[in-house]
Amino acid sequence: MKVKIFDEGHESDLEASVNKFLEECESEIIDIKYQVAVSVFSEEQIYCFSAMIIYQ
């Protein structure tokens, strides 16, 4: 079993990265975990969109 981690600053970038991996992956996908984290720096909100693909 293996994992692939993706971390992007915008949800559409994460979507593109995950879709590209899935198109090229010839292994069996076991699960996909998705997470969004938000933090505040000064007056700016910073988002982190991440996904972990578990495959075999």
Long-range contacts (C-beta under 8 A, 24 or more apart in sequence): 1-30, 1-54, 1-55, 1-56, 2-27, 2-54, 2-55, 2-56, 3-52, 3-53, 3-54, 3-55, 4-52, 4-53, 4-55, 5-50, 5-51, 5-52, 6-50, 6-51, 6-52, 6-53, 7-48, 7-49, 7-50, 8-48, 8-49, 8-50, 9-46, 9-47, 9-48, 9-49, 10-47, 10-49, 11-36, 11-47, 11-49, 13-49, 14-49, 14-50, 14-51, 18-51, 18-53, 21-53, 22-53, 25-53, 25-55, 27-55, 27-56, 28-55, 28-56, 29-53, 29-54, 29-55, 30-54, 30-55, 30-56
